[in-house]
Amino acid sequence: MFWKKKTGEKKLSPKDIIINQIDALTEGQSAVYKLPEIYWTGLGGFIVIERNSQKGEKSKPFVAFTDEIKDGAPVGKKKRLWEFNYAREMASWIIERGGVLYP
């Protein structure tokens, strides 16, 4: 019947999936998200998320970088964008811009 709740696993939203990917990062790992072509000239083709290796009073746990795109792949010229505290902040930003996880 339509009034009965379905039992079973809850399906994760795309935002929840990105939050889990970012939260799972350990120091030295990174998550790379490819942005749509409209952002390639301003930001770059990729957003790279890493755990912040600098442990200071004012440092935040995550760092976002941008990277250029060449032949559909990251070039390796990362530019630091900003630091952030919570994965949901960056997940929202990536979703709003149509970013997808790069393999």
N, C-alpha and C positions, 0 to 999 in steps of 0.2 A: 504494500500500500504506500501511497505517497507521503503519508505522515510519519512513517517509521524511518528512523535514522539508519543510514547504512553503516554497517560495521566493517572494519578493515583498515588498511593503511590510508593515511591522509596523503593525497598527492601534493607534492611541493610545487610552489609557484616558481617562475624563473628567478624572481628576486630572492626567494629563500635558497635556491640552488647556488646563486652567486655568493650569498652571505656565507653559506657553508664552505664554499671553495676558499674564500678569503680567510675565514676563521681557522681553517685547517692548515694554513701556511705555517711553516716553521722557518727559523732563520736560515737564509741561504736559498730558500725556494721562492718562486714567483708564479703569479697567475697572469697570463697575457690575454687581453681581450681586444679583438679586432673591431675597429669603429667603421661605420659606413663611410663611403667615399667623400661625402660632403665635409667631413672633418679632417681629411688628409692634409690639406694645405695649412690649416691653422694649428691644430693640435698635433697632428701626426696620425699615422694609421693605426697605432696600437697604444693601449694603456697597459702598463706593467705595474702590478701591485706586489709589494714585498713587505716582509716584516722589517721593522726599523731596527737596524743593528746598533744604532747609537743610543745608548741608555743614559739619558740625562733627566734632569728635573722637568724640563719643559718638552721633552721629546714625546711624540705620540707613537702608539704601537705599530701603525702602518704607514707606508710611504707609497705615493702614486707617482709614476714616471710616465712620460710619453716617449714613443719611439717612432722613427720614420718608417715608411713602407717602401720597399723596392721589390718588384716582381712578386708581390703578394706576401712577402715575408718581412719580419723585422730586420732592420739594418744593424742594430746594436749600438746606436747613438742615443742613449737614454738621456732625457732631460727631466730634472726633478720638477714636479708640479706642486704637490703639497703633501703634508702629513695629515692623518685623520685618526680618530679614536675608535670608531665603530665601523664594522664591515657593512652595516645596513646603509650608512651614509654613502659609501662608494657604490654599493649595489644599486641604490636608487639612481645615482648619477649615470652608471653604465646602462641601466635599463632605459632611462630617459633618452639616451643617445643611440639606442639600438645596437649596443655592443654585444658581441658573441665571443665565447671562449675560443681562443686560438689553440689548435693542437700542438 
